[in-house]
Amino acid sequence: MNLQEQQCREGAPAMTPDDVLATLAQVPGWGVEGHHLASVFKFRDFHETMAFIDALAVMIHEQDHHPVLTVSFKHCKVSYTTHSAGNTISTNDFISAARANAIYAARAGA
């Protein structure tokens, strides 16, 4: 099952550094920043940025896995870490990243 079809689960354990590196290929545009999985999404204007954040908020609520969002005029940085896994990267972060990429791809076509 691909990441986008999976659900975040409570108590997801930390991934090993090797597992993180192997899984990165499944979430284009994402990278590791310290103990976070992060990506920057670019938009034409502030309205597009906010529409993405609104759509992202629905997914975040459904998955109950909350990122740090840094919002500017034409950009939104999304950064995930799993606090319950010791503030490191878990499969929940990759599931949410894959879902964020799908939301971005759908909005780009809108």
Contacts in CASP RR format, 6 or more apart in sequence:
PFRMAT RR
TARGET T0000
AUTHOR 0000-0000-0000
METHOD contacts of the structure
MODEL  1
MNLQEQQCREGAPAMTPDDVLATLAQVPGWGVEGHHLASVFKFRDFHETM
AFIDALAVMIHEQDHHPVLTVSFKHCKVSYTTHSAGNTISTNDFISAARA
NAIYAARAGA
2 26 0 8 1.000
2 98 0 8 1.000
3 23 0 8 1.000
3 26 0 8 1.000
3 27 0 8 1.000
3 91 0 8 1.000
3 94 0 8 1.000
3 95 0 8 1.000
3 97 0 8 1.000
3 98 0 8 1.000
3 99 0 8 1.000
4 95 0 8 1.000
4 98 0 8 1.000
4 99 0 8 1.000
4 101 0 8 1.000
4 102 0 8 1.000
6 91 0 8 1.000
6 95 0 8 1.000
7 63 0 8 1.000
7 95 0 8 1.000
8 63 0 8 1.000
8 64 0 8 1.000
8 65 0 8 1.000
8 92 0 8 1.000
8 95 0 8 1.000
8 96 0 8 1.000
9 91 0 8 1.000
9 92 0 8 1.000
10 64 0 8 1.000
10 84 0 8 1.000
11 84 0 8 1.000
11 85 0 8 1.000
11 90 0 8 1.000
12 82 0 8 1.000
12 84 0 8 1.000
12 85 0 8 1.000
12 90 0 8 1.000
12 91 0 8 1.000
12 92 0 8 1.000
13 85 0 8 1.000
13 90 0 8 1.000
14 82 0 8 1.000
14 85 0 8 1.000
14 86 0 8 1.000
14 88 0 8 1.000
14 89 0 8 1.000
14 90 0 8 1.000
15 23 0 8 1.000
15 88 0 8 1.000
15 89 0 8 1.000
15 90 0 8 1.000
15 91 0 8 1.000
20 32 0 8 1.000
20 37 0 8 1.000
20 89 0 8 1.000
23 91 0 8 1.000
23 94 0 8 1.000
24 30 0 8 1.000
24 31 0 8 1.000
24 32 0 8 1.000
26 94 0 8 1.000
26 98 0 8 1.000
27 37 0 8 1.000
27 39 0 8 1.000
27 94 0 8 1.000
27 97 0 8 1.000
27 98 0 8 1.000
27 101 0 8 1.000
28 101 0 8 1.000
29 39 0 8 1.000
29 101 0 8 1.000
30 37 0 8 1.000
30 38 0 8 1.000
30 39 0 8 1.000
30 97 0 8 1.000
30 101 0 8 1.000
31 37 0 8 1.000
31 38 0 8 1.000
31 39 0 8 1.000
32 38 0 8 1.000
32 89 0 8 1.000
33 79 0 8 1.000
35 81 0 8 1.000
35 87 0 8 1.000
35 88 0 8 1.000
35 89 0 8 1.000
36 68 0 8 1.000
36 79 0 8 1.000
36 80 0 8 1.000
36 81 0 8 1.000
36 89 0 8 1.000
36 93 0 8 1.000
37 79 0 8 1.000
37 80 0 8 1.000
37 81 0 8 1.000
37 89 0 8 1.000
37 93 0 8 1.000
37 94 0 8 1.000
37 97 0 8 1.000
38 77 0 8 1.000
38 78 0 8 1.000
38 79 0 8 1.000
38 80 0 8 1.000
39 77 0 8 1.000
39 78 0 8 1.000
39 97 0 8 1.000
39 100 0 8 1.000
39 101 0 8 1.000
40 75 0 8 1.000
40 76 0 8 1.000
40 77 0 8 1.000
40 78 0 8 1.000
41 52 0 8 1.000
41 75 0 8 1.000
41 76 0 8 1.000
41 77 0 8 1.000
41 78 0 8 1.000
41 100 0 8 1.000
41 104 0 8 1.000
42 74 0 8 1.000
42 75 0 8 1.000
43 49 0 8 1.000
43 52 0 8 1.000
43 74 0 8 1.000
43 75 0 8 1.000
43 76 0 8 1.000
44 74 0 8 1.000
45 73 0 8 1.000
45 74 0 8 1.000
46 73 0 8 1.000
46 74 0 8 1.000
48 74 0 8 1.000
48 107 0 8 1.000
49 71 0 8 1.000
49 72 0 8 1.000
49 73 0 8 1.000
49 74 0 8 1.000
49 75 0 8 1.000
49 76 0 8 1.000
50 71 0 8 1.000
51 107 0 8 1.000
52 76 0 8 1.000
52 103 0 8 1.000
52 104 0 8 1.000
52 107 0 8 1.000
53 69 0 8 1.000
53 71 0 8 1.000
53 76 0 8 1.000
55 103 0 8 1.000
55 106 0 8 1.000
55 107 0 8 1.000
56 69 0 8 1.000
56 76 0 8 1.000
56 78 0 8 1.000
56 100 0 8 1.000
56 103 0 8 1.000
59 96 0 8 1.000
59 99 0 8 1.000
59 100 0 8 1.000
59 103 0 8 1.000
60 66 0 8 1.000
60 67 0 8 1.000
60 96 0 8 1.000
63 92 0 8 1.000
63 95 0 8 1.000
63 96 0 8 1.000
63 99 0 8 1.000
65 80 0 8 1.000
65 82 0 8 1.000
65 92 0 8 1.000
65 93 0 8 1.000
65 95 0 8 1.000
65 96 0 8 1.000
67 78 0 8 1.000
67 79 0 8 1.000
67 80 0 8 1.000
67 96 0 8 1.000
68 77 0 8 1.000
68 78 0 8 1.000
68 79 0 8 1.000
68 80 0 8 1.000
69 76 0 8 1.000
69 77 0 8 1.000
69 78 0 8 1.000
69 79 0 8 1.000
70 76 0 8 1.000
70 77 0 8 1.000
70 79 0 8 1.000
71 77 0 8 1.000
78 97 0 8 1.000
78 100 0 8 1.000
80 89 0 8 1.000
80 92 0 8 1.000
80 93 0 8 1.000
80 96 0 8 1.000
80 97 0 8 1.000
81 87 0 8 1.000
81 88 0 8 1.000
81 89 0 8 1.000
81 93 0 8 1.000
82 88 0 8 1.000
82 89 0 8 1.000
82 90 0 8 1.000
82 92 0 8 1.000
82 93 0 8 1.000
END
